[in-house]
Amino acid sequence: MALKLNEELANQYIELLEKKGEVGLYKQAIAVGVRASVEIKNPENDILNLSEAFLLKYRVTANFNYFIISKCLRRAAHVLYREFLKKNNRADINKRFLNMVK
């Protein structure tokens, strides 16, 4: 379920997108996820929830920047999920993420 997105956070991400670009936002999201993994068990879920919130915001406002932000956050969440799955040898598969078929 997507979380409620306030205007202040949305404006911060728009500024970050304009300042760093799409690749910079993607790398920033991965870095934030890695840093958050020290305190939070599954930070990729939070990033994926934020991505869904931006996608909903895009559907309401039709501002394409929200779609780009959502896409970057979703990619970062999937990368973090796969890396944490490999590193921690987790057996708990999350159905919200793409998984490799063995």
N, C-alpha and C positions, 0 to 999 in steps of 0.2 A: 504494500500500500504506500502510495506516495505521500510525502509529508507536505505540510503547508509551507509555501515559500513566501517570505516577506520581501518587500520591495528593496530594502537595504541590502540584503544578501544578493538578490538578483542584480542590482546595480554594481555591486562589488565584482561579481563574475563577469558582467559586461565589460567593466573597466579592465579586468584582467585579460579578457579575450582581446580587447583592442590594444592593450599594451604588449602582450607576449605572443599573441597569435594562437592559432589552433594547436600547433605542436607544443608551444610553451604551456598552454593550459593543460594539455594532456600530461606532460611531464610533471607539472606542478601537482596535479591530482594524484599521480603515482607517488610522488614524494610525500604528500600529506597522508596518504594511506599507509605508507611504510612507517612514518612517524607515529601515526595513530595506533598502529598495531601493537605498540608497547603497552598502551593503556586499555585498548578495546580489543575484544577477542576476534571479532569479524568486521574490520573497518570497510571491507568491500561491500557489505550490505548497506552501510550508511551512504556510501558513494553512489550505489545503485539507486537507493531511495531518492537521493538528491537529483540524479539523472532523470528519474521518472517525474519528479516535481517540475523540472525545467521543460520536459516534454509536454506536460499538461499546460504549463505557462505559454509555450509556443502555440499550442492548439487554441488557446483562448485569445492571445494577442496577435498571432500571425507574425511575430517578430522573429526573423530567421536566425538571429544571434542566439536565441534561446535553444533552437534546434541544434546548432553547432555545439553549444555548451553541453547539452544533453548527450550528444554523440561522443564527445571527448570524455565525459565522465563515465559513460557506459563502457567505453573501451578500456579506460583505466581500471574500472572495477573488475572487468573480466581478466585483465592481466594480473592484477593483485590476487584474485581468487586462484588462478592457475599456479602462480608462484608460491602462494601460501600452501596450496594443496601439495605441491612437490616438496617444499622445504620441511613442512611439519608432518608429512606423511599422514595427513588426515584421512579418515575413512568416511567422514560425514559429507556426502555429496549434497550440494544445494541445487535444487531444481530450477532456481532462478538464473543460473549461469550455464553457459555452454560447457559441456564436458566432452572429453575425448572418449571415443568408443574404442574399447580394447578388444 
